[in-house]
Amino acid sequence: MEQNSQRIRTFSINLPFSLYEKLLNKAGKGRVSTFIKKLVEKDLSDEEEELAQAYKECYTNNPHLLEEAKL
């Protein structure tokens, strides 16, 4: 387990056995948590980038909205 200054929270999820086997084969024994953590971090990061890009495009294409947002 990573040693860092972040607090660690443990939780359980229910998966069909077939999906768990696929996950175990893909990630490797003893590495499922790290594998899932990396997937979730990437997904959330991608989502944040997409949202930032959407805001940028919105305000670029509609500069009057930026002025309204400042009010």
mmCIF file of the N, C-alpha and C atoms, coordinates in Angstrom:
data_MODEL
# 
_entry.id   MODEL 
# 
loop_
_atom_site.group_PDB 
_atom_site.id 
_atom_site.type_symbol 
_atom_site.label_atom_id 
_atom_site.label_alt_id 
_atom_site.label_comp_id 
_atom_site.label_asym_id 
_atom_site.label_entity_id 
_atom_site.label_seq_id 
_atom_site.pdbx_PDB_ins_code 
_atom_site.Cartn_x 
_atom_site.Cartn_y 
_atom_site.Cartn_z 
_atom_site.occupancy 
_atom_site.B_iso_or_equiv 
_atom_site.pdbx_formal_charge 
_atom_site.auth_seq_id 
_atom_site.auth_comp_id 
_atom_site.auth_asym_id 
_atom_site.auth_atom_id 
_atom_site.pdbx_PDB_model_num 
ATOM 1   N N  . MET A 1 1  ? 0.845   -1.177  0.000   1.00 0.00 ? 1  MET A N  1 
ATOM 2   C CA . MET A 1 1  ? 0.000   0.000   0.000   1.00 0.00 ? 1  MET A CA 1 
ATOM 3   C C  . MET A 1 1  ? 0.893   1.244   0.000   1.00 0.00 ? 1  MET A C  1 
ATOM 4   N N  . GLU A 1 2  ? 0.462   2.278   -0.713  1.00 0.00 ? 2  GLU A N  1 
ATOM 5   C CA . GLU A 1 2  ? 1.232   3.514   -0.798  1.00 0.00 ? 2  GLU A CA 1 
ATOM 6   C C  . GLU A 1 2  ? 1.331   4.198   0.555   1.00 0.00 ? 2  GLU A C  1 
ATOM 7   N N  . GLN A 1 3  ? 2.493   4.699   0.844   1.00 0.00 ? 3  GLN A N  1 
ATOM 8   C CA . GLN A 1 3  ? 2.693   5.491   2.041   1.00 0.00 ? 3  GLN A CA 1 
ATOM 9   C C  . GLN A 1 3  ? 2.747   6.956   1.619   1.00 0.00 ? 3  GLN A C  1 
ATOM 10  N N  . ASN A 1 4  ? 1.755   7.726   1.999   1.00 0.00 ? 4  ASN A N  1 
ATOM 11  C CA . ASN A 1 4  ? 1.742   9.153   1.703   1.00 0.00 ? 4  ASN A CA 1 
ATOM 12  C C  . ASN A 1 4  ? 0.923   9.862   2.762   1.00 0.00 ? 4  ASN A C  1 
ATOM 13  N N  . SER A 1 5  ? 0.768   11.161  2.571   1.00 0.00 ? 5  SER A N  1 
ATOM 14  C CA . SER A 1 5  ? 0.088   11.961  3.580   1.00 0.00 ? 5  SER A CA 1 
ATOM 15  C C  . SER A 1 5  ? -1.437  11.900  3.458   1.00 0.00 ? 5  SER A C  1 
ATOM 16  N N  . GLN A 1 6  ? -1.946  11.262  2.409   1.00 0.00 ? 6  GLN A N  1 
ATOM 17  C CA . GLN A 1 6  ? -3.391  11.187  2.228   1.00 0.00 ? 6  GLN A CA 1 
ATOM 18  C C  . GLN A 1 6  ? -3.978  10.097  3.114   1.00 0.00 ? 6  GLN A C  1 
ATOM 19  N N  . ARG A 1 7  ? -5.147  10.386  3.641   1.00 0.00 ? 7  ARG A N  1 
ATOM 20  C CA . ARG A 1 7  ? -5.862  9.376   4.420   1.00 0.00 ? 7  ARG A CA 1 
ATOM 21  C C  . ARG A 1 7  ? -6.431  8.341   3.466   1.00 0.00 ? 7  ARG A C  1 
ATOM 22  N N  . ILE A 1 8  ? -6.459  7.125   3.905   1.00 0.00 ? 8  ILE A N  1 
ATOM 23  C CA . ILE A 1 8  ? -6.981  6.030   3.098   1.00 0.00 ? 8  ILE A CA 1 
ATOM 24  C C  . ILE A 1 8  ? -8.343  5.614   3.644   1.00 0.00 ? 8  ILE A C  1 
ATOM 25  N N  . ARG A 1 9  ? -9.298  5.428   2.761   1.00 0.00 ? 9  ARG A N  1 
ATOM 26  C CA . ARG A 1 9  ? -10.635 4.977   3.129   1.00 0.00 ? 9  ARG A CA 1 
ATOM 27  C C  . ARG A 1 9  ? -10.857 3.632   2.448   1.00 0.00 ? 9  ARG A C  1 
ATOM 28  N N  . THR A 1 10 ? -11.301 2.661   3.168   1.00 0.00 ? 10 THR A N  1 
ATOM 29  C CA . THR A 1 10 ? -11.572 1.337   2.625   1.00 0.00 ? 10 THR A CA 1 
ATOM 30  C C  . THR A 1 10 ? -13.071 1.174   2.418   1.00 0.00 ? 10 THR A C  1 
ATOM 31  N N  . PHE A 1 11 ? -13.452 0.588   1.284   1.00 0.00 ? 11 PHE A N  1 
ATOM 32  C CA . PHE A 1 11 ? -14.856 0.313   1.050   1.00 0.00 ? 11 PHE A CA 1 
ATOM 33  C C  . PHE A 1 11 ? -14.976 -0.980  0.246   1.00 0.00 ? 11 PHE A C  1 
ATOM 34  N N  . SER A 1 12 ? -16.150 -1.534  0.245   1.00 0.00 ? 12 SER A N  1 
ATOM 35  C CA . SER A 1 12 ? -16.400 -2.789  -0.462  1.00 0.00 ? 12 SER A CA 1 
ATOM 36  C C  . SER A 1 12 ? -17.348 -2.549  -1.624  1.00 0.00 ? 12 SER A C  1 
ATOM 37  N N  . ILE A 1 13 ? -17.155 -3.316  -2.675  1.00 0.00 ? 13 ILE A N  1 
ATOM 38  C CA . ILE A 1 13 ? -18.097 -3.293  -3.793  1.00 0.00 ? 13 ILE A CA 1 
ATOM 39  C C  . ILE A 1 13 ? -18.461 -4.730  -4.125  1.00 0.00 ? 13 ILE A C  1 
ATOM 40  N N  . ASN A 1 14 ? -19.634 -4.910  -4.643  1.00 0.00 ? 14 ASN A N  1 
ATOM 41  C CA . ASN A 1 14 ? -20.091 -6.236  -5.057  1.00 0.00 ? 14 ASN A CA 1 
ATOM 42  C C  . ASN A 1 14 ? -19.945 -6.360  -6.565  1.00 0.00 ? 14 ASN A C  1 
ATOM 43  N N  . LEU A 1 15 ? -19.251 -7.402  -6.997  1.00 0.00 ? 15 LEU A N  1 
ATOM 44  C CA . LEU A 1 15 ? -19.054 -7.669  -8.413  1.00 0.00 ? 15 LEU A CA 1 
ATOM 45  C C  . LEU A 1 15 ? -19.483 -9.096  -8.724  1.00 0.00 ? 15 LEU A C  1 
ATOM 46  N N  . PRO A 1 16 ? -20.013 -9.306  -9.909  1.00 0.00 ? 16 PRO A N  1 
ATOM 47  C CA . PRO A 1 16 ? -20.239 -10.686 -10.315 1.00 0.00 ? 16 PRO A CA 1 
ATOM 48  C C  . PRO A 1 16 ? -18.888 -11.416 -10.348 1.00 0.00 ? 16 PRO A C  1 
ATOM 49  N N  . PHE A 1 17 ? -18.897 -12.683 -10.003 1.00 0.00 ? 17 PHE A N  1 
ATOM 50  C CA . PHE A 1 17 ? -17.654 -13.431 -9.919  1.00 0.00 ? 17 PHE A CA 1 
ATOM 51  C C  . PHE A 1 17 ? -16.883 -13.389 -11.236 1.00 0.00 ? 17 PHE A C  1 
ATOM 52  N N  . SER A 1 18 ? -17.594 -13.469 -12.361 1.00 0.00 ? 18 SER A N  1 
ATOM 53  C CA . SER A 1 18 ? -16.925 -13.451 -13.667 1.00 0.00 ? 18 SER A CA 1 
ATOM 54  C C  . SER A 1 18 ? -16.187 -12.135 -13.892 1.00 0.00 ? 18 SER A C  1 
ATOM 55  N N  . LEU A 1 19 ? -16.777 -11.029 -13.455 1.00 0.00 ? 19 LEU A N  1 
ATOM 56  C CA . LEU A 1 19 ? -16.115 -9.736  -13.596 1.00 0.00 ? 19 LEU A CA 1 
ATOM 57  C C  . LEU A 1 19 ? -14.910 -9.644  -12.673 1.00 0.00 ? 19 LEU A C  1 
ATOM 58  N N  . TYR A 1 20 ? -15.050 -10.156 -11.458 1.00 0.00 ? 20 TYR A N  1 
ATOM 59  C CA . TYR A 1 20 ? -13.930 -10.160 -10.525 1.00 0.00 ? 20 TYR A CA 1 
ATOM 60  C C  . TYR A 1 20 ? -12.760 -10.970 -11.085 1.00 0.00 ? 20 TYR A C  1 
ATOM 61  N N  . GLU A 1 21 ? -13.052 -12.106 -11.697 1.00 0.00 ? 21 GLU A N  1 
ATOM 62  C CA . GLU A 1 21 ? -11.988 -12.921 -12.296 1.00 0.00 ? 21 GLU A CA 1 
ATOM 63  C C  . GLU A 1 21 ? -11.272 -12.164 -13.408 1.00 0.00 ? 21 GLU A C  1 
ATOM 64  N N  . LYS A 1 22 ? -12.035 -11.462 -14.243 1.00 0.00 ? 22 LYS A N  1 
ATOM 65  C CA . LYS A 1 22 ? -11.429 -10.658 -15.313 1.00 0.00 ? 22 LYS A CA 1 
ATOM 66  C C  . LYS A 1 22 ? -10.549 -9.564  -14.726 1.00 0.00 ? 22 LYS A C  1 
ATOM 67  N N  . LEU A 1 23 ? -11.045 -8.918  -13.687 1.00 0.00 ? 23 LEU A N  1 
ATOM 68  C CA . LEU A 1 23 ? -10.297 -7.862  -13.016 1.00 0.00 ? 23 LEU A CA 1 
ATOM 69  C C  . LEU A 1 23 ? -9.008  -8.410  -12.421 1.00 0.00 ? 23 LEU A C  1 
ATOM 70  N N  . LEU A 1 24 ? -9.095  -9.540  -11.773 1.00 0.00 ? 24 LEU A N  1 
ATOM 71  C CA . LEU A 1 24 ? -7.928  -10.171 -11.170 1.00 0.00 ? 24 LEU A CA 1 
ATOM 72  C C  . LEU A 1 24 ? -6.906  -10.564 -12.229 1.00 0.00 ? 24 LEU A C  1 
ATOM 73  N N  . ASN A 1 25 ? -7.382  -11.101 -13.349 1.00 0.00 ? 25 ASN A N  1 
ATOM 74  C CA . ASN A 1 25 ? -6.469  -11.462 -14.441 1.00 0.00 ? 25 ASN A CA 1 
ATOM 75  C C  . ASN A 1 25 ? -5.796  -10.242 -15.048 1.00 0.00 ? 25 ASN A C  1 
ATOM 76  N N  . LYS A 1 26 ? -6.538  -9.162  -15.175 1.00 0.00 ? 26 LYS A N  1 
ATOM 77  C CA . LYS A 1 26 ? -6.004  -7.935  -15.776 1.00 0.00 ? 26 LYS A CA 1 
ATOM 78  C C  . LYS A 1 26 ? -5.028  -7.230  -14.844 1.00 0.00 ? 26 LYS A C  1 
ATOM 79  N N  . ALA A 1 27 ? -5.418  -7.079  -13.579 1.00 0.00 ? 27 ALA A N  1 
ATOM 80  C CA . ALA A 1 27 ? -4.624  -6.308  -12.625 1.00 0.00 ? 27 ALA A CA 1 
ATOM 81  C C  . ALA A 1 27 ? -3.494  -7.124  -12.025 1.00 0.00 ? 27 ALA A C  1 
ATOM 82  N N  . GLY A 1 28 ? -3.749  -8.386  -11.776 1.00 0.00 ? 28 GLY A N  1 
ATOM 83  C CA . GLY A 1 28 ? -2.764  -9.235  -11.116 1.00 0.00 ? 28 GLY A CA 1 
ATOM 84  C C  . GLY A 1 28 ? -3.098  -9.382  -9.641  1.00 0.00 ? 28 GLY A C  1 
ATOM 85  N N  . LYS A 1 29 ? -2.749  -10.534 -9.118  1.00 0.00 ? 29 LYS A N  1 
ATOM 86  C CA . LYS A 1 29 ? -3.030  -10.829 -7.712  1.00 0.00 ? 29 LYS A CA 1 
ATOM 87  C C  . LYS A 1 29 ? -2.350  -9.801  -6.813  1.00 0.00 ? 29 LYS A C  1 
ATOM 88  N N  . GLY A 1 30 ? -3.112  -9.259  -5.868  1.00 0.00 ? 30 GLY A N  1 
ATOM 89  C CA . GLY A 1 30 ? -2.581  -8.276  -4.930  1.00 0.00 ? 30 GLY A CA 1 
ATOM 90  C C  . GLY A 1 30 ? -2.506  -6.859  -5.467  1.00 0.00 ? 30 GLY A C  1 
ATOM 91  N N  . ARG A 1 31 ? -3.002  -6.638  -6.695  1.00 0.00 ? 31 ARG A N  1 
ATOM 92  C CA . ARG A 1 31 ? -2.908  -5.309  -7.306  1.00 0.00 ? 31 ARG A CA 1 
ATOM 93  C C  . ARG A 1 31 ? -4.253  -4.746  -7.736  1.00 0.00 ? 31 ARG A C  1 
ATOM 94  N N  . VAL A 1 32 ? -5.324  -5.384  -7.333  1.00 0.00 ? 32 VAL A N  1 
ATOM 95  C CA . VAL A 1 32 ? -6.663  -4.946  -7.746  1.00 0.00 ? 32 VAL A CA 1 
ATOM 96  C C  . VAL A 1 32 ? -6.959  -3.539  -7.242  1.00 0.00 ? 32 VAL A C  1 
ATOM 97  N N  . SER A 1 33 ? -6.674  -3.261  -5.986  1.00 0.00 ? 33 SER A N  1 
ATOM 98  C CA . SER A 1 33 ? -6.956  -1.929  -5.423  1.00 0.00 ? 33 SER A CA 1 
ATOM 99  C C  . SER A 1 33 ? -6.209  -0.834  -6.174  1.00 0.00 ? 33 SER A C  1 
ATOM 100 N N  . THR A 1 34 ? -4.930  -1.052  -6.434  1.00 0.00 ? 34 THR A N  1 
ATOM 101 C CA . THR A 1 34 ? -4.131  -0.059  -7.160  1.00 0.00 ? 34 THR A CA 1 
ATOM 102 C C  . THR A 1 34 ? -4.662  0.123   -8.574  1.00 0.00 ? 34 THR A C  1 
ATOM 103 N N  . PHE A 1 35 ? -5.038  -0.972  -9.219  1.00 0.00 ? 35 PHE A N  1 
ATOM 104 C CA . PHE A 1 35 ? -5.576  -0.922  -10.578 1.00 0.00 ? 35 PHE A CA 1 
ATOM 105 C C  . PHE A 1 35 ? -6.857  -0.089  -10.616 1.00 0.00 ? 35 PHE A C  1 
ATOM 106 N N  . ILE A 1 36 ? -7.771  -0.363  -9.704  1.00 0.00 ? 36 ILE A N  1 
ATOM 107 C CA . ILE A 1 36 ? -9.039  0.380   -9.650  1.00 0.00 ? 36 ILE A CA 1 
ATOM 108 C C  . ILE A 1 36 ? -8.783  1.845   -9.310  1.00 0.00 ? 36 ILE A C  1 
ATOM 109 N N  . LYS A 1 37 ? -7.892  2.111   -8.368  1.00 0.00 ? 37 LYS A N  1 
ATOM 110 C CA . LYS A 1 37 ? -7.557  3.489   -7.979  1.00 0.00 ? 37 LYS A CA 1 
ATOM 111 C C  . LYS A 1 37 ? -7.075  4.288   -9.187  1.00 0.00 ? 37 LYS A C  1 
ATOM 112 N N  . LYS A 1 38 ? -6.179  3.704   -9.971  1.00 0.00 ? 38 LYS A N  1 
ATOM 113 C CA . LYS A 1 38 ? -5.654  4.399   -11.149 1.00 0.00 ? 38 LYS A CA 1 
ATOM 114 C C  . LYS A 1 38 ? -6.750  4.654   -12.181 1.00 0.00 ? 38 LYS A C  1 
ATOM 115 N N  . LEU A 1 39 ? -7.633  3.670   -12.389 1.00 0.00 ? 39 LEU A N  1 
ATOM 116 C CA . LEU A 1 39 ? -8.735  3.856   -13.336 1.00 0.00 ? 39 LEU A CA 1 
ATOM 117 C C  . LEU A 1 39 ? -9.659  4.987   -12.898 1.00 0.00 ? 39 LEU A C  1 
ATOM 118 N N  . VAL A 1 40 ? -10.007 5.002   -11.616 1.00 0.00 ? 40 VAL A N  1 
ATOM 119 C CA . VAL A 1 40 ? -10.914 6.031   -11.099 1.00 0.00 ? 40 VAL A CA 1 
ATOM 120 C C  . VAL A 1 40 ? -10.254 7.401   -11.176 1.00 0.00 ? 40 VAL A C  1 
ATOM 121 N N  . GLU A 1 41 ? -8.979  7.495   -10.788 1.00 0.00 ? 41 GLU A N  1 
ATOM 122 C CA . GLU A 1 41 ? -8.282  8.782   -10.860 1.00 0.00 ? 41 GLU A CA 1 
ATOM 123 C C  . GLU A 1 41 ? -8.242  9.307   -12.286 1.00 0.00 ? 41 GLU A C  1 
ATOM 124 N N  . LYS A 1 42 ? -7.945  8.436   -13.246 1.00 0.00 ? 42 LYS A N  1 
ATOM 125 C CA . LYS A 1 42 ? -7.891  8.859   -14.641 1.00 0.00 ? 42 LYS A CA 1 
ATOM 126 C C  . LYS A 1 42 ? -9.269  9.295   -15.128 1.00 0.00 ? 42 LYS A C  1 
ATOM 127 N N  . ASP A 1 43 ? -10.288 8.526   -14.796 1.00 0.00 ? 43 ASP A N  1 
ATOM 128 C CA . ASP A 1 43 ? -11.646 8.852   -15.223 1.00 0.00 ? 43 ASP A CA 1 
ATOM 129 C C  . ASP A 1 43 ? -12.084 10.205  -14.668 1.00 0.00 ? 43 ASP A C  1 
ATOM 130 N N  . LEU A 1 44 ? -11.821 10.439  -13.387 1.00 0.00 ? 44 LEU A N  1 
ATOM 131 C CA . LEU A 1 44 ? -12.205 11.724  -12.779 1.00 0.00 ? 44 LEU A CA 1 
ATOM 132 C C  . LEU A 1 44 ? -11.404 12.874  -13.370 1.00 0.00 ? 44 LEU A C  1 
ATOM 133 N N  . SER A 1 45 ? -10.129 12.648  -13.630 1.00 0.00 ? 45 SER A N  1 
ATOM 134 C CA . SER A 1 45 ? -9.290  13.684  -14.228 1.00 0.00 ? 45 SER A CA 1 
ATOM 135 C C  . SER A 1 45 ? -9.792  14.018  -15.632 1.00 0.00 ? 45 SER A C  1 
ATOM 136 N N  . ASP A 1 46 ? -10.102 12.983  -16.415 1.00 0.00 ? 46 ASP A N  1 
ATOM 137 C CA . ASP A 1 46 ? -10.626 13.201  -17.765 1.00 0.00 ? 46 ASP A CA 1 
ATOM 138 C C  . ASP A 1 46 ? -11.934 13.984  -17.720 1.00 0.00 ? 46 ASP A C  1 
ATOM 139 N N  . GLU A 1 47 ? -12.778 13.640  -16.761 1.00 0.00 ? 47 GLU A N  1 
ATOM 140 C CA . GLU A 1 47 ? -14.068 14.314  -16.609 1.00 0.00 ? 47 GLU A CA 1 
ATOM 141 C C  . GLU A 1 47 ? -13.869 15.796  -16.277 1.00 0.00 ? 47 GLU A C  1 
ATOM 142 N N  . GLU A 1 48 ? -12.924 16.085  -15.383 1.00 0.00 ? 48 GLU A N  1 
ATOM 143 C CA . GLU A 1 48 ? -12.642 17.479  -15.021 1.00 0.00 ? 48 GLU A CA 1 
ATOM 144 C C  . GLU A 1 48 ? -12.109 18.255  -16.225 1.00 0.00 ? 48 GLU A C  1 
ATOM 145 N N  . GLU A 1 49 ? -11.241 17.623  -17.011 1.00 0.00 ? 49 GLU A N  1 
ATOM 146 C CA . GLU A 1 49 ? -10.698 18.281  -18.203 1.00 0.00 ? 49 GLU A CA 1 
ATOM 147 C C  . GLU A 1 49 ? -11.791 18.552  -19.229 1.00 0.00 ? 49 GLU A C  1 
ATOM 148 N N  . GLU A 1 50 ? -12.703 17.594  -19.415 1.00 0.00 ? 50 GLU A N  1 
ATOM 149 C CA . GLU A 1 50 ? -13.804 17.783  -20.355 1.00 0.00 ? 50 GLU A CA 1 
ATOM 150 C C  . GLU A 1 50 ? -14.708 18.923  -19.911 1.00 0.00 ? 50 GLU A C  1 
ATOM 151 N N  . LEU A 1 51 ? -14.982 18.999  -18.621 1.00 0.00 ? 51 LEU A N  1 
ATOM 152 C CA . LEU A 1 51 ? -15.820 20.071  -18.097 1.00 0.00 ? 51 LEU A CA 1 
ATOM 153 C C  . LEU A 1 51 ? -15.138 21.425  -18.283 1.00 0.00 ? 51 LEU A C  1 
ATOM 154 N N  . ALA A 1 52 ? -13.848 21.498  -17.984 1.00 0.00 ? 52 ALA A N  1 
ATOM 155 C CA . ALA A 1 52 ? -13.110 22.755  -18.159 1.00 0.00 ? 52 ALA A CA 1 
ATOM 156 C C  . ALA A 1 52 ? -13.119 23.178  -19.624 1.00 0.00 ? 52 ALA A C  1 
ATOM 157 N N  . GLN A 1 53 ? -12.936 22.222  -20.522 1.00 0.00 ? 53 GLN A N  1 
ATOM 158 C CA . GLN A 1 53 ? -12.953 22.532  -21.954 1.00 0.00 ? 53 GLN A CA 1 
ATOM 159 C C  . GLN A 1 53 ? -14.332 23.014  -22.388 1.00 0.00 ? 53 GLN A C  1 
ATOM 160 N N  . ALA A 1 54 ? -15.376 22.403  -21.866 1.00 0.00 ? 54 ALA A N  1 
ATOM 161 C CA . ALA A 1 54 ? -16.738 22.820  -22.216 1.00 0.00 ? 54 ALA A CA 1 
ATOM 162 C C  . ALA A 1 54 ? -17.007 24.249  -21.749 1.00 0.00 ? 54 ALA A C  1 
ATOM 163 N N  . TYR A 1 55 ? -16.568 24.592  -20.524 1.00 0.00 ? 55 TYR A N  1 
ATOM 164 C CA . TYR A 1 55 ? -16.723 25.961  -20.039 1.00 0.00 ? 55 TYR A CA 1 
ATOM 165 C C  . TYR A 1 55 ? -15.958 26.937  -20.924 1.00 0.00 ? 55 TYR A C  1 
ATOM 166 N N  . LYS A 1 56 ? -14.729 26.568  -21.271 1.00 0.00 ? 56 LYS A N  1 
ATOM 167 C CA . LYS A 1 56 ? -13.902 27.439  -22.104 1.00 0.00 ? 56 LYS A CA 1 
ATOM 168 C C  . LYS A 1 56 ? -14.574 27.693  -23.453 1.00 0.00 ? 56 LYS A C  1 
ATOM 169 N N  . GLU A 1 57 ? -15.067 26.626  -24.072 1.00 0.00 ? 57 GLU A N  1 
ATOM 170 C CA . GLU A 1 57 ? -15.737 26.776  -25.360 1.00 0.00 ? 57 GLU A CA 1 
ATOM 171 C C  . GLU A 1 57 ? -17.004 27.604  -25.237 1.00 0.00 ? 57 GLU A C  1 
ATOM 172 N N  . CYS A 1 58 ? -17.740 27.405  -24.174 1.00 0.00 ? 58 CYS A N  1 
ATOM 173 C CA . CYS A 1 58 ? -18.973 28.152  -23.964 1.00 0.00 ? 58 CYS A CA 1 
ATOM 174 C C  . CYS A 1 58 ? -18.686 29.649  -23.870 1.00 0.00 ? 58 CYS A C  1 
ATOM 175 N N  . TYR A 1 59 ? -17.703 30.002  -23.052 1.00 0.00 ? 59 TYR A N  1 
ATOM 176 C CA . TYR A 1 59 ? -17.399 31.418  -22.859 1.00 0.00 ? 59 TYR A CA 1 
ATOM 177 C C  . TYR A 1 59 ? -16.691 32.026  -24.062 1.00 0.00 ? 59 TYR A C  1 
ATOM 178 N N  . THR A 1 60 ? -15.944 31.217  -24.810 1.00 0.00 ? 60 THR A N  1 
ATOM 179 C CA . THR A 1 60 ? -15.294 31.711  -26.022 1.00 0.00 ? 60 THR A CA 1 
ATOM 180 C C  . THR A 1 60 ? -16.336 32.025  -27.088 1.00 0.00 ? 60 THR A C  1 
ATOM 181 N N  . ASN A 1 61 ? -17.319 31.136  -27.199 1.00 0.00 ? 61 ASN A N  1 
ATOM 182 C CA . ASN A 1 61 ? -18.352 31.314  -28.219 1.00 0.00 ? 61 ASN A CA 1 
ATOM 183 C C  . ASN A 1 61 ? -19.448 32.289  -27.800 1.00 0.00 ? 61 ASN A C  1 
ATOM 184 N N  . ASN A 1 62 ? -19.525 32.590  -26.510 1.00 0.00 ? 62 ASN A N  1 
ATOM 185 C CA . ASN A 1 62 ? -20.568 33.486  -25.983 1.00 0.00 ? 62 ASN A CA 1 
ATOM 186 C C  . ASN A 1 62 ? -19.957 34.432  -24.933 1.00 0.00 ? 62 ASN A C  1 
ATOM 187 N N  . PRO A 1 63 ? -19.137 35.390  -25.373 1.00 0.00 ? 63 PRO A N  1 
ATOM 188 C CA . PRO A 1 63 ? -18.439 36.248  -24.403 1.00 0.00 ? 63 PRO A CA 1 
ATOM 189 C C  . PRO A 1 63 ? -19.376 37.023  -23.480 1.00 0.00 ? 63 PRO A C  1 
ATOM 190 N N  . HIS A 1 64 ? -20.598 37.269  -23.908 1.00 0.00 ? 64 HIS A N  1 
ATOM 191 C CA . HIS A 1 64 ? -21.540 37.984  -23.045 1.00 0.00 ? 64 HIS A CA 1 
ATOM 192 C C  . HIS A 1 64 ? -21.873 37.174  -21.780 1.00 0.00 ? 64 HIS A C  1 
ATOM 193 N N  . LEU A 1 65 ? -21.761 35.844  -21.875 1.00 0.00 ? 65 LEU A N  1 
ATOM 194 C CA . LEU A 1 65 ? -22.028 35.007  -20.711 1.00 0.00 ? 65 LEU A CA 1 
ATOM 195 C C  . LEU A 1 65 ? -20.981 35.217  -19.630 1.00 0.00 ? 65 LEU A C  1 
ATOM 196 N N  . LEU A 1 66 ? -19.761 35.491  -20.040 1.00 0.00 ? 66 LEU A N  1 
ATOM 197 C CA . LEU A 1 66 ? -18.694 35.741  -19.070 1.00 0.00 ? 66 LEU A CA 1 
ATOM 198 C C  . LEU A 1 66 ? -18.990 37.003  -18.272 1.00 0.00 ? 66 LEU A C  1 
ATOM 199 N N  . GLU A 1 67 ? -19.474 38.015  -18.924 1.00 0.00 ? 67 GLU A N  1 
ATOM 200 C CA . GLU A 1 67 ? -19.836 39.240  -18.230 1.00 0.00 ? 67 GLU A CA 1 
ATOM 201 C C  . GLU A 1 67 ? -21.020 39.000  -17.281 1.00 0.00 ? 67 GLU A C  1 
ATOM 202 N N  . GLU A 1 68 ? -21.986 38.218  -17.727 1.00 0.00 ? 68 GLU A N  1 
ATOM 203 C CA . GLU A 1 68 ? -23.136 37.904  -16.873 1.00 0.00 ? 68 GLU A CA 1 
ATOM 204 C C  . GLU A 1 68 ? -22.717 37.082  -15.661 1.00 0.00 ? 68 GLU A C  1 
ATOM 205 N N  . ALA A 1 69 ? -21.762 36.195  -15.848 1.00 0.00 ? 69 ALA A N  1 
ATOM 206 C CA . ALA A 1 69 ? -21.299 35.342  -14.746 1.00 0.00 ? 69 ALA A CA 1 
ATOM 207 C C  . ALA A 1 69 ? -20.577 36.141  -13.679 1.00 0.00 ? 69 ALA A C  1 
ATOM 208 N N  . LYS A 1 70 ? -20.000 37.274  -14.069 1.00 0.00 ? 70 LYS A N  1 
ATOM 209 C CA . LYS A 1 70 ? -19.271 38.122  -13.122 1.00 0.00 ? 70 LYS A CA 1 
ATOM 210 C C  . LYS A 1 70 ? -20.220 38.917  -12.213 1.00 0.00 ? 70 LYS A C  1 
ATOM 211 N N  . LEU A 1 71 ? -21.471 39.036  -12.620 1.00 0.00 ? 71 LEU A N  1 
ATOM 212 C CA . LEU A 1 71 ? -22.424 39.833  -11.847 1.00 0.00 ? 71 LEU A CA 1 
ATOM 213 C C  . LEU A 1 71 ? -22.811 39.193  -10.577 1.00 0.00 ? 71 LEU A C  1 
# 
